[in-house]
Amino acid sequence: MDILIVDGYNVINAWPELNKLKETNFDQARGRLIQWLASYAGYKELEVIIVFDAHMAKGNHIRHSEEAGVQVVFSEEGETADSVIEKLVYSYKNAEKRTVFVATGDFAEQLTVLAGGAFRVSIRELQSAVLAAAREISERHGESAGGRRPLEGRLQTGIIQRLEEIRRQR
């Protein structure tokens, strides 16, 4: 399974909806990013690791957790998300034969992870891929049928009308 490592705050700051949401509720913006990437990970069969910068938090130790099926990592005090991402890239490069992708908008970080053997994904590319996957998921589940439920989309008009008449007689 391929691995996607995401610079969390870099994405939040670059995606308009998340950037706007963080102004009123940073935790909610973070949560929404995690949910979107969890859906994307499941659909694309990827392992996703989201790294958030916590180097300015006094006494913070590196924290790992799993939320909605993705790994969430907060750097420790004095350590940037970039350095955590670089360590992850090198650890996967040396330990496993899996393809590693890194999503960041930081050009210097992109060059560093490329040198480490990972593939870079721009923030815009990631956003396009996540949105495309969400559309495909919706279409597969019939949610984009103009607001109609999937069963209605598969029934003949006469049957739908007759069922509606029966429903109203109750």
VOPAGU-2260 file (C-alpha; in pm, 1 decimal, decimal comma):
REM VOPAGU-2260
SITE   aa  ch    i         X         Y         Z
SITE  MET   A    0       0,0       0,0       0,0
SITE  ASP   A    1     135,4     341,6     -97,6
SITE  ILE   A    2     182,4     611,4     166,0
SITE  LEU   A    3      71,5     973,9     148,9
SITE  ILE   A    4     232,5    1207,2     402,6
SITE  VAL   A    5      56,4    1543,7     431,3
SITE  ASP   A    6     182,4    1869,9     579,0
SITE  GLY   A    7    -142,7    1940,4     765,2
SITE  TYR   A    8    -124,7    2312,2     838,8
SITE  ASN   A    9      21,1    2378,6     494,7
SITE  VAL   A   10    -292,1    2224,2     343,2
SITE  ILE   A   11    -529,7    2402,1     581,7
SITE  ASN   A   12    -371,6    2737,2     495,4
SITE  ALA   A   13    -390,6    2669,1     119,6
SITE  TRP   A   14    -740,6    2522,2      79,3
SITE  PRO   A   15    -989,1    2813,0      80,0
SITE  GLU   A   16   -1266,9    2636,6     272,4
SITE  LEU   A   17   -1032,3    2513,8     544,4
SITE  ASN   A   18    -847,4    2844,8     561,2
SITE  LYS   A   19   -1175,5    3026,6     617,7
SITE  LEU   A   20   -1294,3    2771,7     874,5
SITE  LYS   A   21    -970,1    2793,8    1076,0
SITE  GLU   A   22   -1042,4    3161,9    1140,8
SITE  THR   A   23   -1339,7    3065,1    1356,8
SITE  ASN   A   24   -1257,0    2710,5    1465,6
SITE  PHE   A   25    -908,6    2570,5    1411,8
SITE  ASP   A   26    -996,1    2229,1    1556,7
SITE  GLN   A   27   -1289,9    2196,4    1320,3
SITE  ALA   A   28   -1069,2    2282,7    1019,9
SITE  ARG   A   29    -822,2    2017,9    1131,4
SITE  GLY   A   30   -1103,3    1767,1    1180,4
SITE  ARG   A   31   -1252,2    1836,4     839,9
SITE  LEU   A   32    -912,0    1785,7     674,1
SITE  ILE   A   33    -873,7    1454,5     856,9
SITE  GLN   A   34   -1219,8    1340,6     743,3
SITE  TRP   A   35   -1160,0    1437,9     380,2
SITE  LEU   A   36    -824,7    1262,1     373,0
SITE  ALA   A   37    -969,8     955,8     547,2
SITE  SER   A   38   -1231,4     923,5     272,5
SITE  TYR   A   39    -965,7     975,3       9,1
SITE  ALA   A   40    -737,8     717,5     172,3
SITE  GLY   A   41   -1011,8     457,3     179,5
SITE  TYR   A   42   -1112,4     519,7    -178,8
SITE  LYS   A   43    -756,8     518,0    -315,8
SITE  GLU   A   44    -633,0     245,9     -78,1
SITE  LEU   A   45    -355,4     461,3      63,9
SITE  GLU   A   46    -201,6     487,8     405,6
SITE  VAL   A   47    -226,7     854,9     503,9
SITE  ILE   A   48     -15,4    1028,9     765,8
SITE  ILE   A   49    -101,0    1391,7     844,6
SITE  VAL   A   50     173,5    1585,7    1020,9
SITE  PHE   A   51      90,6    1900,5    1215,6
SITE  ASP   A   52     342,3    2153,3    1343,7
SITE  ALA   A   53     345,4    2186,0    1721,9
SITE  HIS   A   54     704,3    2304,9    1763,3
SITE  MET   A   55     592,5    2631,3    1925,0
SITE  ALA   A   56     390,3    2453,3    2195,6
SITE  LYS   A   57     582,2    2457,2    2522,5
SITE  GLY   A   58     663,2    2111,3    2652,6
SITE  ASN   A   59     492,6    1937,4    2363,9
SITE  HIS   A   60     617,4    1587,2    2291,7
SITE  ILE   A   61     562,5    1417,6    1958,6
SITE  ARG   A   62     213,1    1269,5    1955,5
SITE  HIS   A   63      81,0     997,3    1728,7
SITE  SER   A   64    -283,6     900,7    1708,4
SITE  GLU   A   65    -522,2     747,8    1463,9
SITE  GLU   A   66    -836,0     933,9    1367,2
SITE  ALA   A   67   -1088,3     811,0    1111,4
SITE  GLY   A   68    -834,0     562,0     979,8
SITE  VAL   A   69    -548,6     805,6     918,6
SITE  GLN   A   70    -240,5     858,5    1130,6
SITE  VAL   A   71    -216,8    1203,4    1287,1
SITE  VAL   A   72     120,1    1324,6    1412,5
SITE  PHE   A   73     199,7    1644,8    1603,2
SITE  SER   A   74     566,9    1742,2    1613,0
SITE  GLU   A   75     733,1    1805,0    1946,1
SITE  GLU   A   76     855,6    2131,9    2090,0
SITE  GLY   A   77    1144,8    2264,6    1882,7
SITE  GLU   A   78    1075,9    2028,4    1591,5
SITE  THR   A   79     896,6    2134,8    1275,1
SITE  ALA   A   80     647,9    1932,1    1076,0
SITE  ASP   A   81     900,5    1940,8     791,1
SITE  SER   A   82    1161,0    1757,9     998,3
SITE  VAL   A   83     904,0    1495,0    1102,3
SITE  ILE   A   84     803,3    1449,9     738,3
SITE  GLU   A   85    1168,1    1410,6     634,2
SITE  LYS   A   86    1227,4    1145,9     903,2
SITE  LEU   A   87     918,5     956,9     788,4
SITE  VAL   A   88    1030,2     967,1     424,1
SITE  TYR   A   89    1373,7     831,1     509,7
SITE  SER   A   90    1237,0     565,3     746,3
SITE  TYR   A   91     996,8     431,6     481,9
SITE  LYS   A   92    1262,9     450,2     213,0
SITE  ASN   A   93    1500,0     236,0     415,2
SITE  ALA   A   94    1250,3       1,2     576,3
SITE  GLU   A   95     994,3     -82,7     309,5
SITE  LYS   A   96     944,8    -107,4     -62,3
SITE  ARG   A   97     643,3     120,2     -79,1
SITE  THR   A   98     587,6     433,8    -280,4
SITE  VAL   A   99     582,6     744,5     -63,1
SITE  PHE   A  100     411,2    1067,7    -167,5
SITE  VAL   A  101     441,4    1394,2      24,1
SITE  ALA   A  102     184,7    1672,5      -8,2
SITE  THR   A  103     327,3    2012,5      77,8
SITE  GLY   A  104     329,6    2358,9     -70,4
SITE  ASP   A  105     677,1    2430,0      63,1
SITE  PHE   A  106     912,7    2421,2    -236,5
SITE  ALA   A  107    1224,8    2358,9     -27,4
SITE  GLU   A  108    1050,4    2069,0     145,5
SITE  GLN   A  109     944,0    1929,3    -191,4
SITE  LEU   A  110    1307,6    1924,0    -303,1
SITE  THR   A  111    1415,1    1758,1      21,0
SITE  VAL   A  112    1159,0    1477,8      -3,6
SITE  LEU   A  113    1239,6    1425,3    -370,5
SITE  ALA   A  114    1604,4    1379,4    -270,2
SITE  GLY   A  115    1484,2    1131,2      -8,5
SITE  GLY   A  116    1316,2     916,1    -270,3
SITE  ALA   A  117     956,1    1029,3    -225,2
SITE  PHE   A  118     728,1    1182,6    -484,9
SITE  ARG   A  119     595,4    1530,6    -426,6
SITE  VAL   A  120     231,6    1625,5    -456,5
SITE  SER   A  121     144,1    1992,5    -469,7
SITE  ILE   A  122    -135,8    2120,1    -249,0
SITE  ARG   A  123    -342,4    2201,1    -559,1
SITE  GLU   A  124    -292,1    1848,0    -697,9
SITE  LEU   A  125    -398,4    1696,3    -368,1
SITE  GLN   A  126    -708,3    1914,6    -349,7
SITE  SER   A  127    -806,5    1821,0    -706,1
SITE  ALA   A  128    -754,6    1451,8    -633,8
SITE  VAL   A  129    -955,6    1465,4    -308,8
SITE  LEU   A  130   -1243,4    1652,1    -476,4
SITE  ALA   A  131   -1243,0    1413,2    -775,1
SITE  ALA   A  132   -1251,6    1113,6    -541,6
SITE  ALA   A  133   -1540,6    1267,1    -344,5
SITE  ARG   A  134   -1736,6    1316,9    -669,0
SITE  GLU   A  135   -1668,4     958,5    -776,3
SITE  ILE   A  136   -1775,8     825,1    -436,7
SITE  SER   A  137   -2098,8    1029,0    -454,4
SITE  GLU   A  138   -2173,7     910,6    -807,2
SITE  ARG   A  139   -2114,0     547,7    -713,0
SITE  HIS   A  140   -2357,8     578,6    -427,0
SITE  GLY   A  141   -2617,2     764,4    -633,1
SITE  GLU   A  142   -2600,1    1079,9    -426,8
SITE  SER   A  143   -2560,4    1305,5    -726,8
SITE  ALA   A  144   -2895,0    1214,7    -887,3
SITE  GLY   A  145   -3027,3    1568,7    -858,6
SITE  GLY   A  146   -3126,8    1525,7    -496,4
SITE  ARG   A  147   -3330,1    1211,7    -568,1
SITE  ARG   A  148   -3275,0     890,9    -379,1
SITE  PRO   A  149   -3098,8     611,9    -571,3
SITE  LEU   A  150   -3404,9     382,4    -580,9
SITE  GLU   A  151   -3617,5     650,7    -742,3
SITE  GLY   A  152   -3359,4     687,1   -1015,2
SITE  ARG   A  153   -3399,9     321,1   -1105,6
SITE  LEU   A  154   -3780,5     299,7   -1107,2
SITE  GLN   A  155   -4013,9     382,0   -1393,7
SITE  THR   A  156   -4212,4     703,9   -1353,8
SITE  GLY   A  157   -4546,4     520,1   -1335,1
SITE  ILE   A  158   -4425,8     304,8   -1047,1
SITE  ILE   A  159   -4296,6     605,7    -858,6
SITE  GLN   A  160   -4632,9     783,4    -902,0
SITE  ARG   A  161   -4827,4     475,2    -786,3
SITE  LEU   A  162   -4607,4     435,3    -477,7
SITE  GLU   A  163   -4656,7     803,5    -396,3
SITE  GLU   A  164   -5036,7     758,9    -423,7
SITE  ILE   A  165   -5024,0     460,5    -187,7
SITE  ARG   A  166   -4808,9     653,9      57,2
SITE  ARG   A  167   -5052,7     947,0      63,4
SITE  GLN   A  168   -5353,5     721,4     131,1
SITE  ARG   A  169   -5227,7     633,8     477,5
